Amino acid sequence: MMWLNVNRIIAIFATLLLLETTAAANITCMSCDKDENCLNGVATTTCENATKCFTRVNDDFSITRGCLKDEDLANCTTPSCVHCESGDNCNNQSICKTCDSTTDPKCAQTDASTLQSAICDKSNTQCMISVLESKTERGCITEELQKTCTDEKTCKMCTGGACNVGIFPESRISCHQCANTTDCANTQSNSSSAALPCLQYVENDKCYMYGSDETHVTRGCISDVGEANKCAKSVDEKCQTCNTTNCNSLSYMVDQSLKCIKCSSKDNAQCTAAQVASTAENCANKIPYYAEGKCYTLTADDGVMTRGCFYDLGETDQAACTASSEKCTTCTNENGCNNAAEADFTCIRCRSDEDTQCRWEADKLTGAKCTNTVQTADDKKCFWGTWQTDLVIRGCLIDLNPRDQFICNDAKVAICQTCTTANCNTKGGATYLLLSNGLLAFGVLTLWRLR
């Protein structure tokens, strides 16, 4: 009898132990397989013969969660798979996109929705996206980064499955980005060349275009790092910059926007008379994107006057027009600017660094016609002034930029003066040790224009 009681006690104990083991094994885990619910609102399941839960990032970047048996433990290794046994539904870790633009440009230049995901340590861990130090980073927020992630313009935290997607910041400028291909030299509006957000994040970034010729054109962002970016710190006229989305789209060769009067006194005797600016016509030839549109008026040796678009002339005629300011004048300031009647207003035009007589013997020099068209009595002004390191320049006031014209017209400015008769600007030449009123600041531009 005692033997039977012992056997009964053993049987009861074994049953209780089995029930306890079964109860311990029947934990619940978050369960999903490669669907959207694996990020948020995941369903739970009761596990059979499994004591652990797992979360896995698959090769296609989808997420799987579920129960993990001991015999499958070797197939769940970090960082792509994390397991736990700390309690029911312990596999509820947050999921965040993870990348660094220094190793993967897509981190900055796409919304990152197709990039790798990371399994965070805890379920309440937030995701972050940061552009601190110009590079773009995405991932699970850390305690250290949380202390510096205080400005939403450069660092943003969010809650929810893989919420750290999207271009950041939203105001990040996008530019056409290509180099030295036939397609890159053409208009980019319908181009296959990539228009992408800038890789480096710099506030108030700009797009640029640089072309040395029709087959060597580079487009990108001013913030781009490397030798290909010739516009980062350049004032080269071939560097065109702009600050709106994908604005660096011009073709290397563009239509001249400036319209010009077109006529010849050989066919039309009235060509020598004043023309109506509104009758100006479009020019035929395209010009490089960095060139300034230009009209001309030419009086040949036989007295025939021709008006037209400077870049519609052949190279030989362009060179001849440039070489003789007395016979050929050009203008760039407005449509139909080459409309003035034949005029003889001239000024002494020289620089003391190119002609020694310019300083003290300007009255021995011959006057030359102004580059821009003299149309009114107010336009008939000559000037003389001292720029930069005691450099004397004489010329037509109308050829100066508007700000320099304003300075020279100011009677209080002693270093630049004007006069109103032909070739009247022969005075001056004294050394000025003190330049004031901002004339020096505009000297560089003026020097370039007057060459």
C-alpha positions in Angstrom: 0.0 0.0 0.0 2.8 2.3 0.9 4.5 1.5 -2.4 1.3 2.6 -4.3 1.1 5.8 -2.4 4.7 6.7 -3.2 4.0 6.0 -6.9 1.0 8.1 -6.8 2.9 11.0 -5.2 5.6 10.7 -7.8 3.0 10.8 -10.6 1.3 13.8 -9.2 4.6 15.7 -8.8 5.6 14.8 -12.4 2.3 16.0 -13.7 2.6 19.3 -11.7 6.2 19.7 -13.0 5.0 19.1 -16.6 2.2 21.6 -16.2 4.6 24.2 -14.8 7.1 23.6 -17.6 4.3 23.9 -20.2 3.0 27.1 -18.6 6.5 28.5 -18.6 7.0 27.6 -22.2 3.7 29.1 -23.4 4.9 32.7 -23.5 3.5 35.3 -25.8 5.4 37.2 -28.5 4.8 39.9 -31.0 4.2 38.0 -34.3 4.3 39.3 -37.9 6.0 38.5 -41.1 7.2 41.1 -43.5 4.1 43.3 -43.4 3.5 46.9 -42.4 2.1 45.8 -39.0 5.6 44.7 -38.1 6.4 48.3 -37.4 3.3 49.4 -35.5 0.3 47.7 -33.9 1.8 44.2 -34.0 -0.4 41.3 -33.0 0.6 38.8 -30.3 0.7 35.0 -30.4 1.1 32.3 -27.8 4.3 30.3 -28.4 4.5 26.5 -28.3 7.7 24.9 -27.1 9.5 28.2 -27.3 11.0 30.2 -24.5 12.2 33.3 -26.4 10.9 36.0 -28.7 12.8 37.5 -31.6 12.9 40.5 -34.0 14.7 40.2 -37.3 15.5 42.7 -40.1 15.5 40.6 -43.3 17.7 41.0 -46.3 15.0 42.9 -48.2 14.8 45.3 -45.1 11.4 44.0 -44.1 10.7 43.0 -40.5 9.8 39.7 -38.9 8.8 39.1 -35.3 7.8 35.9 -33.5 8.7 33.0 -31.2 12.1 31.5 -31.1 12.9 27.8 -30.2 16.2 26.9 -28.6 17.2 24.9 -31.7 16.9 28.0 -33.9 18.9 30.2 -31.6 22.0 30.0 -33.8 20.1 31.6 -36.7 19.3 34.8 -34.7 22.5 36.9 -34.4 22.9 40.6 -34.0 22.6 43.1 -35.4 20.1 41.8 -37.9 18.3 39.6 -35.3 17.7 40.2 -31.6 16.1 37.7 -29.2 14.8 38.1 -25.7 13.2 36.1 -22.8 12.5 38.9 -20.3 8.8 38.4 -20.4 5.7 38.3 -22.6 5.9 40.4 -25.8 9.5 41.4 -25.1 10.2 41.6 -28.8 8.5 45.0 -29.1 11.7 46.9 -29.8 11.5 50.1 -31.9 12.7 50.0 -35.5 14.5 52.9 -37.0 16.2 53.6 -40.4 19.9 53.6 -40.0 22.5 55.2 -42.4 25.3 57.7 -42.7 25.7 59.9 -45.8 29.5 59.7 -45.5 29.3 56.1 -46.6 25.9 56.0 -48.3 24.8 59.2 -50.2 21.2 57.8 -50.4 21.0 58.7 -46.7 20.9 62.4 -47.6 19.6 62.3 -51.2 16.6 60.0 -50.9 13.8 59.6 -48.3 15.7 56.5 -47.0 12.5 54.4 -47.2 14.5 51.6 -49.0 17.5 51.7 -46.7 18.5 49.4 -43.9 16.6 49.4 -40.6 18.1 49.0 -37.1 16.6 47.3 -34.1 16.7 49.6 -31.1 17.4 48.4 -27.5 14.0 49.3 -26.1 10.4 49.6 -27.2 10.2 53.3 -26.3 13.4 54.3 -28.1 12.8 57.2 -30.5 14.2 57.4 -34.0 16.3 60.4 -35.1 17.6 62.1 -38.2 20.4 64.6 -38.0 22.4 66.9 -40.3 24.9 68.1 -37.6 28.4 68.7 -39.1 26.8 68.8 -42.6 26.4 65.0 -42.9 23.1 63.2 -42.7 22.7 60.4 -40.1 19.6 58.3 -39.2 19.2 55.8 -36.5 18.0 55.1 -32.9 18.5 58.0 -30.6 21.2 57.7 -28.0 21.4 59.4 -24.6 24.5 61.4 -25.8 22.8 62.5 -29.0 19.6 63.4 -27.2 21.5 66.1 -25.3 22.5 67.9 -28.5 19.4 67.1 -30.6 17.6 70.3 -29.6 17.2 72.3 -32.8 14.6 70.7 -35.2 16.2 72.5 -38.1 19.3 70.2 -37.8 18.1 67.3 -35.7 14.7 65.7 -35.3 13.4 62.9 -33.1 10.2 60.9 -33.8 8.2 58.0 -32.3 6.9 55.1 -34.4 8.2 52.4 -36.6 10.9 53.6 -39.0 9.5 57.1 -38.7 12.9 58.8 -39.5 12.3 58.8 -43.3 12.0 61.7 -45.7 14.3 64.4 -47.1 15.6 66.4 -44.1 15.4 69.3 -43.6 12.4 69.7 -45.9 13.9 73.0 -47.2 17.1 71.2 -48.3 17.8 72.5 -51.8 17.9 70.1 -54.8 20.2 70.7 -57.8 21.1 69.0 -61.1 24.3 67.0 -60.6 26.4 65.8 -63.5 29.7 66.3 -65.1 31.3 66.2 -68.5 28.7 64.4 -70.6 26.8 65.5 -73.6 23.6 65.3 -71.7 25.0 67.5 -68.9 25.7 70.3 -71.4 22.1 70.4 -72.6 19.1 72.0 -71.0 18.2 69.9 -67.9 14.5 70.4 -67.6 13.8 67.2 -69.5 17.2 65.6 -68.9 18.0 62.2 -67.5 20.8 63.8 -65.4 20.1 63.4 -61.7 18.4 66.2 -59.8 19.1 65.4 -56.2 19.2 67.0 -52.8 22.7 68.3 -52.0 24.8 65.6 -50.3 26.3 68.0 -47.7 23.8 70.1 -45.7 24.6 73.7 -45.5 22.0 76.3 -44.7 21.3 78.7 -47.6 23.2 76.3 -50.0 23.1 77.1 -53.7 23.2 75.3 -57.1 26.0 76.0 -59.5 26.9 75.4 -63.2 30.4 75.6 -64.6 31.4 75.0 -68.2 34.8 75.5 -69.8 33.3 74.5 -73.2 30.3 72.7 -74.6 31.6 69.3 -73.7 33.0 70.0 -70.3 30.1 71.1 -68.1 29.7 70.4 -64.3 26.5 71.0 -62.3 26.1 70.5 -58.6 25.8 72.2 -55.1 28.1 74.9 -53.9 28.6 72.8 -50.7 30.0 69.9 -52.8 33.5 68.8 -51.7 36.2 68.0 -54.2 38.1 69.4 -57.2 35.1 69.0 -59.5 33.4 71.9 -57.7 35.2 75.0 -59.3 32.6 77.4 -57.9 33.0 76.9 -54.1 35.2 79.9 -53.7 35.4 81.3 -57.2 34.3 84.5 -58.8 34.9 83.1 -62.3 32.3 84.5 -64.7 31.7 80.9 -65.8 30.4 80.0 -62.4 26.6 80.6 -62.4 24.9 80.1 -59.0 21.2 80.2 -58.1 19.2 79.4 -55.0 16.0 77.7 -56.1 15.2 74.0 -56.6 17.0 72.5 -59.7 17.7 76.0 -60.9 21.1 75.1 -62.5 19.3 73.8 -65.6 20.5 76.1 -68.4 22.1 74.7 -71.6 25.7 75.7 -72.2 24.5 77.7 -75.2 21.4 79.8 -74.6 19.4 82.3 -76.6 20.5 85.9 -76.1 17.7 87.6 -74.1 18.8 91.1 -75.2 17.1 92.3 -78.4 18.9 94.6 -80.8 18.0 97.0 -83.6 18.9 95.5 -87.0 19.5 97.6 -90.1 22.1 98.8 -92.6 22.3 102.2 -94.2 23.3 100.5 -97.5 19.7 99.2 -97.8 17.9 101.7 -95.6 19.1 105.3 -95.4 17.2 105.9 -92.2 19.5 103.4 -90.4 21.7 106.4 -89.4 18.8 108.2 -87.7 17.5 107.4 -84.2 15.6 104.1 -84.1 12.6 103.1 -82.0 13.9 100.8 -79.3 10.6 98.7 -79.3 11.4 97.6 -82.9 14.4 95.6 -81.6 14.6 92.0 -82.8 15.7 88.7 -81.4 19.3 87.7 -82.2 20.0 84.6 -84.3 23.0 83.1 -82.6 23.1 81.5 -79.2 25.7 82.6 -76.7 27.4 80.8 -73.8 25.3 80.9 -70.7 27.8 83.2 -68.9 28.1 85.8 -71.7 26.3 89.1 -71.6 24.0 89.9 -74.5 25.4 92.7 -76.7 24.2 95.0 -79.5 26.5 96.9 -81.9 26.5 99.9 -84.2 29.3 99.9 -86.8 30.3 102.7 -89.2 32.5 101.2 -91.9 35.3 103.1 -93.8 32.9 103.7 -96.7 30.5 105.4 -94.3 27.9 102.6 -94.3 26.3 102.2 -90.8 25.2 98.7 -89.6 23.3 97.9 -86.5 22.7 94.4 -85.1 23.6 91.7 -82.6 27.3 91.5 -81.7 27.4 87.7 -81.5 25.7 87.4 -84.9 28.9 88.8 -86.4 31.7 86.4 -87.5 34.7 86.1 -85.2 36.8 88.4 -87.4 34.1 91.2 -87.4 33.7 90.8 -83.6 37.4 91.3 -83.1 37.4 94.3 -85.5 34.5 95.9 -83.6 36.2 95.3 -80.3 39.4 96.8 -81.5 37.9 100.0 -82.8 35.7 101.9 -80.4 35.6 104.9 -82.8 34.0 102.9 -85.6 32.1 100.4 -83.6 30.2 100.8 -80.4 28.5 98.1 -78.3 25.9 98.2 -75.6 24.4 95.8 -73.1 22.0 97.8 -71.0 18.5 97.3 -72.5 16.6 96.1 -75.5 17.2 98.2 -78.6 20.1 100.0 -76.9 21.9 100.4 -80.3 19.1 102.8 -81.5 20.9 106.2 -81.1 21.4 108.5 -84.1 25.0 108.7 -85.3 26.8 110.7 -82.7 30.3 112.1 -82.2 30.4 112.4 -78.4 33.7 111.2 -77.1 35.7 111.1 -73.9 39.3 110.5 -73.1 39.4 106.8 -72.3 42.5 105.5 -70.6 44.1 103.9 -67.6 47.4 105.0 -66.1 48.6 101.4 -65.7 48.3 101.0 -69.5 49.2 104.4 -70.8 51.7 106.7 -69.0 50.1 109.8 -70.5 46.8 109.0 -68.9 47.9 110.6 -65.6 49.6 113.9 -66.5 49.3 114.3 -70.3 45.7 113.3 -70.9 45.2 116.4 -73.1 47.5 114.8 -75.6 45.3 111.8 -76.0 42.6 111.3 -78.6 39.0 110.9 -77.5 37.0 107.7 -78.2 33.3 106.9 -78.4 31.6 105.5 -75.4 30.9 101.7 -75.1 27.3 102.2 -74.2 25.0 104.3 -76.3 24.8 108.1 -75.6 21.1 108.9 -76.2 20.4 112.0 -74.1 22.1 115.1 -73.0 22.4 113.6 -69.5 24.4 110.7 -71.0 27.0 113.1 -72.4 29.4 113.1 -69.4 33.0 112.2 -69.1 34.7 111.3 -65.8 38.2 111.0 -64.3 39.0 109.4 -61.0 41.6 107.7 -58.8 41.0 104.0 -58.0 42.8 101.7 -55.6 46.6 102.1 -55.5 46.7 105.6 -57.1 45.4 104.2 -60.4 43.9 106.9 -62.7 41.1 106.0 -65.0 39.3 108.3 -67.5 36.2 107.4 -69.6 32.5 107.9 -70.3 30.3 108.1 -67.3 27.6 106.0 -69.0 30.1 103.1 -69.2 30.3 102.9 -65.4 27.9 100.7 -63.4 25.0 102.6 -61.8 26.5 102.7 -58.3 29.8 104.1 -59.6 27.9 106.7 -61.7 26.1 107.8 -58.5 29.5 108.2 -56.7 31.1 110.1 -59.5 28.1 112.4 -59.8 28.3 113.3 -56.1 30.0 116.7 -55.9 31.3 115.8 -52.4 33.5 113.0 -53.7 36.8 114.5 -54.7 38.4 111.3 -56.1 36.0 111.1 -59.0 34.7 114.0 -61.0 32.6 114.6 -64.2 32.3 117.1 -67.0 29.8 117.6 -69.8 31.7 118.3 -73.0 33.5 116.0 -75.4 37.0 115.0 -74.2 36.7 117.3 -71.2 38.2 114.8 -68.7 41.8 115.8 -69.0 42.2 117.2 -65.5 43.3 115.5 -62.3 45.9 112.9 -61.9 47.0 113.8 -58.4 47.7 111.1 -55.8 44.9 110.4 -53.3 46.1 108.7 -50.2 42.6 108.6 -48.6 39.8 106.9 -50.6 36.4 107.5 -49.1 32.6 107.2 -49.8 33.0 103.5 -50.8 34.5 104.1 -54.3 37.2 101.7 -53.6 34.7 98.9 -52.9 33.3 99.3 -56.4 36.7 99.7 -58.1 37.2 96.1 -59.0 34.0 95.8 -61.0 34.7 99.1 -62.7 38.2 98.1 -63.7 36.9 95.0 -65.3 34.2 96.8 -67.2 36.6 99.5 -68.5 39.3 97.1 -69.9 
